[in-house]
Amino acid sequence: MDNKIQKSIINYLESQPKKVAKFILREKKAEYGADIQKHRDIKNISGDEELVRGYLITKLVNELGYKEASIELEKEYDIGRPKVNKPRIDVIVRDEKGNAFLYVELKSPQDYEKDKDEVIEKQLFNLASQEQGQGKKVKYLVLYTVEVIGEEIKDKCILIDYEKFKSFDSWKEIRDFADELP
């Protein structure tokens, strides 16, 4: 991620009334709001994806009106026996019934275009089926990053209606998606 994008994200975070993400770049430190459910303790900026997460969460709360308490980070799923694999989804936004309204895989701007189909299939469709296996519904699958155009940060995303497309194969035939967060 170039410095322009980093600086734009930090300026955005600092300009918002609700401070739900805080970064200290020189120390590579990250902090998220107390009401956000964290399945893994995130204290360090391990890569550019973390800055994208901070931007998204701040936008969800400040611009789109989602409650901090409805946001979960880094939910893990146990897959396979006897050796257990534990894949994670980056961000979940729950509705009032506890179902996953937004089910989000984040990418850094430079990694967003890499292996998109594989990411959508394995990190969104496959994990969404695990969420459903736990008795929860999933509404939208989202592959998300940001881009800076001029001085403005823009969402760059693929938003798939999981109620309409239950499998990657059914979706890839049509590739029907939106490019804005609801």
Secondary structure, 3 states (H helix, E strand, C coil): CCHHHHHHHHHHHHHCCCCCEEEEHHHCEEEECCCCEECCCCCECCCHHHHHHHHHHHHHHHCCCCCHHHEEEEEECCECCCCCECCEEEEEEECCCCCEEEEEEECCCCCCCCCHHHHHHHHHHHHHHHHHHCCCCEEEEEEEEEEEECCEEEEEEEEEECCCCCCHHHHHHHCCCECCCC
